[in-house]
Amino acid sequence: MEYVIEMINIRKEFPGIVANDNITLQLRKGEIHALLGENGAGKSTLMNVLFGLYQPEQGEIRVNGKAVNITNPNIANDLGIGMVHQHFMLVDTFTVTENIILGKETTSRGKIDLKKAEQEVREISERYGLAVDPKAKISDISVGMQQRVEILKTLYRGAEILIFDEPTAVLTPQEIKELIQIMKTLITEGKSIILITHKLKEIMEVCDRVTVIRKGVGIGTLNVKDTNPNELASLMVGREVLFKTDKTPADPKQPVLEIDQLFVKDSRGVPAVKGLDLVVHAGEILGIAGVDGNGQTELIEAITGLRKSESGSIKLNNKEVRNLSSRKISESGVAHIPQDRHKHGLVLDFPVAENMVLQTYYKTPFSKKGILNFKEIYKKARTLIAEFDVRTPSEYTLARSLSGGNQQKAIIGREVDRDPDLLIAAQPTRGLDVGAIEFIHKRLIEQRDHGKAVLLLSFELDEIINVSDRIAVIYEGKIVAIVDPKKTTEQELGLLMAGSKRKEAGEESHV
């Protein structure tokens, strides 16, 4: 069997950790090969070795049967290897074309021939069904479109082998469908793809083979047609994983959060939340389902004090909190697992321990008369790290060094430990593997069972149906229906999210 890529017995070490322990990966021409593992298993590290961003301590890489030494990404590009990174490497103020040609500019008489480049970008875009406007500015296009630009960047450089690093982590369900179609088109054009992921559904749908790695060790390679999600989950995590969350029926009590006729504008001053009403009770998980961009982000930001609202009422335990500061709202009993953990959840260049007290550092025992007590801060962090299974070399490790799943566990530990009345969980499992997802769902249900009110915002419909006790559907800034997760389907929710009205007799929704 001839392989286009062979990574044989690759070992990559960082101080105090073996990220890849003698892993072998072999890619056939014309296949989509999944690289599956938990957050922090070493998937991205292995691909960064292939792309020349890291140098391995030992092992061999062969491209089309020839041993190669890939010491930087330019060599990878010359060998026909392109990488679509999880965090896009784009310049916001540049156009699509300017980003694509960056570092590979064609010049005519010493000047960059932008017209010619635009024409080339348009041709490649049309050939692969990418539908991108070469003249659009990066800051003006959606995340899904930005990803297409990253794909175009690799194709413009002549890539025959494409590495996709967690490509669906930030996409809407519709964009995921489109991306899968793009991948299939690339394969029919003779390309080969390595897909780094932990989403089992996508592997079953689009991949030919899958290599599983666990804690830096290669577990094996399987044909996708010969396996199933349960087997893959067990191989990836090392134990059986429950896809259905076990929970008893909710026992809702008094209202904790009451929102009445709330109006909020987005960053451009356009109304995003338009007269929204919502009630969340103690002892229930209320899920918000909706297509991204229907006012969810602005709603959460208004409740947590990150954004001013225009009018209406937000009551917490019967007290008005609308337009109070974030700290005042936090101290009123609101905990927030934010949608963007890097932007609003962590200070990435602070140690894990200091991130654990971001909401409480000014209180005793963590500070006295304005002076921080680091002994108490680090003692508290050790307790939370153990309780919430945050896998980190130590409490002194910088937050940016942790995998996404462990960053999320650190945030959840910090927020839950404050014993809030209302826990707002926005996209709590975005980009996480099945083991971490199971852990987080259990914690949300635990909070509900302790009599807390939980507001869950997620774009994953199976998560909303699985975890929520009631589902509020948001459309164009309003709650348009409240449904019972036990009596609804993804299809019905999808229609409601697209603005369809419920027509069933006796099914009138009451907020």
Disulfide bonds with the S-S distance in Angstrom:
none
